[in-house]
Amino acid sequence: MSGLPQKQAEIWLSDFAECVEAQDAERAANMFSELGCWRDLLAFSWNIVTVAGKKEITDMLDVICDRVGSCGWQIEGQVTTEDSEISAWFTFETEVAKCKGRMTLIDDKCTVLFTSVVELKGYEEPTFGRRKAGYLNKVVKNRRTWLDDREGEEQQLGYGKQPYVVIIGGGQGGIALAARLKMLDVPAIVIEKNNKAGDSWRNRYHSLYLRNTVWQDHMPYLEFPDDWPVFMSKDKMGDWLEMYVKVMEINYWTSSICTSATYVQDSGQWSIDVRRCGISMQLKAKHLVIATGMSGYPKVPEIEGVNMFTGVICHSNRFGSGREYKSKKCVVVGSNNSAHDICADLWEHGADVTMLQRSETLVVRSETFFSRSMYSQESADAGISTAELDLAGA
């Protein structure tokens, strides 16, 4: 009986692959449970899509089956069972990509299917065995060094040569995307308003520590040192991002802002007006990415009589340290992470602080929350990478 779950997973995957190849959307959809869902990250839809129920799954298959050209479906690793569930990772290929997925079966019906691109064919990242040689051990006239090439790229890109991608916002999201594009040899520029990479963290309130663990905060290709703390200071993270931008050779324009962007239909390009270090210029790019974050703009409520208040009023993005509020009465409006941090900082520095809470707030102890997280030292010791955990989470 020990081999039965393995066989069930193999049969389901083989039948599903056959349906996709035969473009039999209805039969493929009937392999899902009534409430089954399919989450796809680029592999089939070339988008981030989740469809639920047999009708939505059928509709998606009707659109994608004739253009994907999938093959090579195989179970990867050990099939796992829990109660009545059978789960397995699998690999497959499309005409343009190598892919990975995961399925969960109950009573031979799929409840959750996940598919994701891992690598683009013909654009494999030059890592490990594909890394570049660098120095060539032979005599070459007018040889250019790495520094020559790097300085030439910085001087040309955005001036004599236009980027393919412009990323507005140079926090960890914009930086991570730029690193991925660099690996694919896609010319990209990051536009960042601050003076240095990492300032989006450094400029926050003095007491801030990251709420995610060190294993969740890894950047692509370059992990934190093994002795770094589980929860790191915002300034430590800022310094890491500054170093990362340099080491990963990202074209990062500091003290720069995007003043406007217009998509030009005729040329299929974005016309992007940028003010860099006080000088106005224009970039042309095929793609424009907005990476300014979900909390980049402060929301300040209108309070009656605020104009008559003689004390200090500031949003959390302007708060520095509780040191300057010793022995003062303070009110913090809000009750999420920043509010709790600021209240604690004020109290630690001798302020009389009150928090105003509008509605219910879920409060979970950090120890309780992360005791259930797979992002842990135990996972790292078992050889499970952050990238693998991210894939499982997706």
C-alpha positions in Angstrom: 0.0 0.0 0.0 3.0 2.3 0.5 3.3 2.8 -3.2 -0.4 3.6 -3.8 -0.2 7.5 -3.2 2.8 7.6 -5.6 0.9 5.7 -8.2 -2.2 7.9 -7.8 -0.2 11.1 -8.2 1.6 9.7 -11.3 -1.7 8.6 -12.9 -3.4 11.9 -12.3 -0.5 13.9 -13.6 -0.2 11.7 -16.7 -3.9 12.0 -17.5 -3.9 15.8 -17.0 -0.9 16.2 -19.3 -2.7 14.1 -21.9 -5.8 16.3 -21.6 -3.7 19.5 -22.0 -1.9 18.1 -25.0 -5.2 16.9 -26.6 -6.7 20.3 -25.9 -9.6 18.5 -24.0 -10.5 21.3 -21.6 -13.7 19.7 -20.4 -12.1 16.4 -19.5 -9.2 18.2 -17.8 -11.6 20.3 -15.7 -13.5 17.2 -14.6 -10.2 16.0 -13.0 -10.7 18.8 -10.4 -13.1 18.7 -7.4 -16.1 21.0 -7.5 -14.3 23.6 -5.4 -10.9 22.9 -7.0 -8.6 25.8 -7.9 -5.6 26.4 -10.2 -3.0 29.1 -9.4 -0.7 29.8 -12.3 2.5 32.0 -12.2 3.3 32.7 -15.9 3.6 29.0 -16.9 0.3 28.8 -18.9 -1.3 32.2 -18.6 1.9 34.4 -18.8 0.3 36.2 -15.9 -0.5 35.7 -12.2 -3.9 34.0 -12.3 -6.0 32.0 -9.9 -9.2 30.3 -11.2 -11.6 28.3 -9.1 -14.4 25.9 -10.0 -14.7 23.7 -13.1 -16.2 26.5 -15.3 -13.3 28.9 -14.7 -10.7 26.1 -15.1 -12.4 25.1 -18.4 -12.4 28.7 -19.7 -8.7 29.0 -18.9 -7.8 25.7 -20.6 -9.8 26.7 -23.7 -7.6 29.8 -24.0 -4.2 28.3 -23.3 -4.2 24.7 -24.4 -3.5 25.4 -28.1 -0.5 27.7 -27.5 1.5 26.3 -24.6 2.9 23.0 -25.9 3.6 21.4 -22.6 5.6 18.2 -22.2 7.8 16.1 -19.9 5.4 16.0 -16.9 7.1 14.2 -14.0 6.7 13.8 -10.3 9.6 15.3 -8.4 10.6 14.1 -5.0 8.5 12.3 -2.5 4.7 12.1 -2.6 3.3 13.1 0.8 0.0 12.2 2.5 -1.9 13.8 5.3 -5.3 12.5 6.3 -7.1 12.0 2.9 -4.8 14.4 1.0 -2.1 13.3 -1.5 0.4 16.1 -2.4 3.3 16.1 -4.8 5.7 18.4 -6.6 6.2 17.9 -10.3 8.2 19.4 -13.2 7.3 20.0 -16.8 8.2 22.2 -19.8 6.4 24.5 -22.2 7.7 25.8 -25.5 9.4 28.7 -23.8 10.1 27.7 -20.2 11.1 25.0 -17.7 8.4 24.9 -15.0 7.5 23.4 -11.6 4.2 22.8 -9.9 2.4 21.2 -7.0 -0.9 19.3 -6.8 -3.1 18.1 -4.0 -5.5 15.3 -4.5 -8.5 14.0 -2.5 -10.3 10.9 -3.8 -8.4 11.2 -7.1 -9.7 14.7 -7.7 -7.4 17.8 -7.6 -8.3 20.4 -5.0 -5.3 22.7 -5.6 -3.0 22.9 -8.7 -0.1 25.2 -8.7 2.1 25.9 -11.8 5.0 28.3 -12.1 7.9 29.2 -14.5 11.3 28.4 -13.1 13.5 29.3 -16.1 13.1 30.7 -19.6 14.6 28.6 -22.4 17.3 30.4 -24.2 17.6 33.0 -21.5 19.0 30.8 -18.7 20.7 32.8 -15.9 24.6 32.6 -16.1 24.9 31.0 -12.7 26.9 28.0 -11.4 28.1 25.9 -14.4 26.9 28.6 -16.8 28.9 31.4 -15.2 31.1 33.6 -17.4 34.8 32.9 -17.5 35.8 36.6 -16.9 39.5 36.8 -17.5 40.7 35.2 -20.8 44.2 33.9 -20.5 45.4 35.1 -23.9 46.9 38.2 -25.4 44.2 40.6 -26.9 44.8 44.1 -28.2 42.6 46.8 -26.8 41.4 44.5 -24.1 38.7 45.9 -21.9 38.5 45.1 -18.2 35.4 44.6 -16.1 35.8 48.1 -14.8 36.0 49.5 -18.3 32.8 47.7 -19.2 31.0 48.7 -16.0 31.9 52.4 -16.3 31.0 52.4 -20.0 27.5 51.0 -19.2 26.9 53.5 -16.4 27.9 56.4 -18.8 25.9 55.2 -21.8 22.6 53.7 -20.4 19.9 56.4 -20.3 22.0 58.7 -22.5 23.5 57.1 -25.7 21.6 53.9 -25.1 18.1 53.6 -23.8 17.0 51.0 -21.2 14.5 48.2 -22.0 12.9 48.6 -18.5 12.6 51.5 -16.2 11.8 50.8 -12.5 10.3 53.6 -10.5 11.2 53.0 -6.8 14.5 51.7 -5.4 13.4 49.8 -2.3 13.9 46.0 -2.0 11.2 45.2 -4.5 12.7 47.4 -7.3 16.2 46.3 -6.4 15.3 42.6 -6.5 13.6 43.0 -9.9 16.6 44.9 -11.3 18.9 42.0 -10.1 16.7 39.5 -12.0 16.8 41.6 -15.1 20.5 42.0 -14.9 20.9 38.2 -14.8 18.8 38.0 -18.0 21.0 40.7 -19.6 18.0 43.1 -19.9 19.1 46.8 -19.7 17.3 48.4 -16.8 17.5 51.6 -14.7 16.1 52.0 -11.2 14.8 55.6 -10.4 15.2 56.3 -6.7 14.4 59.7 -5.0 16.6 59.1 -2.0 20.4 59.9 -1.8 21.5 56.3 -1.4 20.1 52.8 -1.9 18.7 51.6 1.4 17.5 55.1 2.5 13.9 54.0 2.3 14.7 51.9 5.4 17.3 54.3 7.0 14.8 57.2 6.9 12.2 55.4 9.0 11.9 55.8 12.8 14.9 55.1 14.9 13.7 52.0 16.8 12.4 50.1 13.7 13.3 46.5 13.3 12.1 44.3 10.4 9.1 42.2 11.3 10.0 39.3 9.0 12.7 36.8 9.8 16.1 36.9 8.2 15.1 33.8 6.1 12.1 35.7 4.6 14.2 38.8 3.8 16.8 37.2 1.6 17.4 38.9 -1.7 17.9 36.9 -4.9 21.3 35.3 -5.5 23.0 36.7 -2.4 21.9 35.5 1.1 22.7 37.2 4.4 25.7 36.0 6.4 25.0 33.0 8.7 25.5 35.1 11.9 22.9 37.8 11.1 20.2 38.2 13.6 16.7 36.7 13.1 15.2 40.2 13.2 17.5 42.9 11.8 17.6 46.6 12.3 16.2 48.8 9.5 19.7 50.4 9.3 21.4 47.1 8.9 19.0 46.2 6.1 19.6 49.6 4.5 23.4 49.0 4.4 22.8 45.6 2.9 20.7 47.0 0.1 23.3 49.6 -0.6 26.0 46.9 -0.8 23.7 44.7 -2.9 23.1 47.3 -5.5 26.9 47.7 -6.0 27.8 44.0 -6.0 24.9 43.0 -8.3 25.9 45.9 -10.7 22.5 47.4 -10.8 22.1 50.7 -12.7 20.7 52.7 -9.8 19.9 56.4 -10.2 19.8 58.1 -6.8 18.4 61.6 -6.1 16.1 61.1 -9.1 12.4 61.4 -9.5 9.9 60.5 -12.3 7.9 63.6 -13.1 5.7 62.1 -15.8 5.3 59.0 -18.0 3.3 58.6 -21.2 2.8 55.4 -23.2 3.3 56.2 -26.9 1.1 53.8 -28.9 2.9 54.3 -32.2 6.3 53.3 -31.0 5.1 50.8 -28.3 7.3 52.6 -25.8 7.1 54.7 -22.6 8.3 58.2 -22.7 9.5 58.9 -19.1 10.5 62.4 -17.8 13.1 62.1 -15.1 14.8 64.8 -13.0 18.2 63.3 -12.0 20.3 65.3 -9.5 18.4 68.5 -10.6 18.8 67.9 -14.3 15.8 67.1 -16.5 16.0 64.3 -19.1 13.9 61.9 -20.9 14.1 58.1 -21.1 12.5 55.8 -23.6 11.7 52.2 -22.4 9.6 49.3 -23.5 8.4 48.6 -20.0 7.7 50.8 -17.0 7.5 49.2 -13.5 6.0 51.1 -10.6 7.8 49.8 -7.4 7.0 52.6 -5.0 5.5 50.2 -2.4 2.0 49.8 -0.9 2.6 52.3 1.9 4.6 55.0 0.2 2.2 57.9 0.8 1.1 59.0 4.2 -2.7 59.3 5.0 -3.4 62.0 7.5 -6.9 62.2 8.8 -8.7 65.6 9.0 -9.2 66.5 12.7 -11.4 69.4 13.7 -9.6 72.1 15.6 -6.1 70.8 14.6 -5.0 74.3 13.5 -5.3 75.5 17.1 -3.1 72.7 18.5 0.3 74.1 19.6 2.1 70.7 20.0 3.8 68.5 17.4 1.7 66.6 14.8 3.4 64.1 12.6 2.7 61.0 10.5 4.6 57.9 11.4 6.7 58.3 8.3 8.0 61.6 9.9 8.5 60.2 13.4 12.2 60.0 14.4 12.7 58.9 18.0 11.0 59.0 21.4 14.0 60.9 22.9 12.5 64.3 22.1 9.2 63.5 23.9 10.4 62.8 27.4 7.9 63.7 30.1 5.4 64.8 27.4 1.8 63.6 26.8 1.5 61.9 23.5 -1.3 60.3 21.5 -0.7 57.8 18.8 -3.7 57.4 16.4 -3.7 53.8 15.0 -2.9 50.4 16.3 -0.9 48.5 13.7 2.9 47.6 13.8 4.2 51.2 13.5 1.8 52.4 16.1 2.9 49.8 18.6 6.6 50.4 17.8 6.2 54.2 18.3 4.2 53.8 21.5 6.8 51.5 22.9 9.6 53.9 21.9 7.8 56.9 23.5 7.2 55.0 26.7 10.8 53.8 26.9 11.9 57.4 26.7 9.6 58.6 29.5 6.6 59.9 27.6 3.0 59.5 28.8 1.5 57.8 25.8 -2.0 56.8 24.8 -3.0 54.8 21.7 -6.3 55.4 19.9 -7.7 52.3 18.3 -10.7 52.7 15.9 -11.6 49.1 15.4 -10.6 45.5 16.4 -7.0 44.7 15.9 -5.5 41.2 15.7 -2.5 40.9 18.0 -0.3 37.8 17.8 2.9 37.3 19.8 5.9 37.1 17.5 7.0 33.8 19.2 3.6 32.2 18.6 3.4 33.3 14.9 6.9 32.3 13.9 6.8 29.0 15.8 4.5 27.8 13.0 6.6 29.4 10.2 8.6 27.3 7.8 11.0 30.3 7.4 13.3 29.1 10.2 16.7 27.8 11.1 15.3 24.3 11.1 14.4 24.7 7.4 17.8 26.2 6.6 19.6 23.4 8.4 17.5 20.9 6.4 18.7 22.5 3.2 15.4 24.1 2.2 16.1 27.4 0.5 14.1 30.6 0.8 13.3 30.3 -2.9 11.8 26.8 -2.3 9.7 28.1 0.6 8.5 31.0 -1.5 7.4 28.6 -4.2 5.5 26.5 -1.6 3.9 29.6 -0.1 2.8 30.7 -3.6 
